[in-house]
Amino acid sequence: MTASKPAPSPASLERAERQRLAAEEGARAMAEVERDALAVRKNMERLRALREAREAEAATEDDTAPAAAAKKKPRVKRIVR
């Protein structure tokens, strides 16, 4: 005996279509998140390199700069009654 499968109902066809669209949208969203994360990492790397170069330059300037004069003592305000 061969039992044939009944034709899918319109509701099940709609559900399958919604699931397919959700899967495609999820894949696009994940790709966008990965792309954004990559851009953030690249920017962080660029900024880190700039910061390290600036710090290295400041360190060499500190070594070669003459000692600065001592700072003045800040004025203290007196309360007059």
CORJOVEN-V655459 format. One record per backbone hydrogen bond with DSSP energy under -0.5 kcal/mol. NH is the residue of the N-H (numbers start at 1). CO is the residue of the C=O. Records with the same first field share a line. If there is no record, write none. Layout:
NH = CO + CO
This chain:
3 = 1
4 = 2
13 = 9
14 = 10
15 = 11
16 = 12
17 = 13
18 = 14
19 = 15
20 = 16
21 = 17
22 = 18
23 = 19
24 = 20
25 = 21
26 = 22
27 = 23
28 = 24
29 = 25
30 = 26
31 = 27
32 = 28
33 = 29
34 = 30
35 = 31
36 = 32
37 = 33
38 = 34
39 = 35
40 = 36
41 = 37
42 = 38
43 = 39
44 = 40
45 = 41
46 = 42
47 = 43
48 = 44
49 = 45
50 = 46
51 = 47
52 = 48
53 = 49
54 = 50
55 = 51
56 = 52
57 = 53
58 = 54
59 = 55
60 = 56
61 = 57
62 = 58
63 = 59
64 = 60
65 = 61
77 = 75
80 = 78
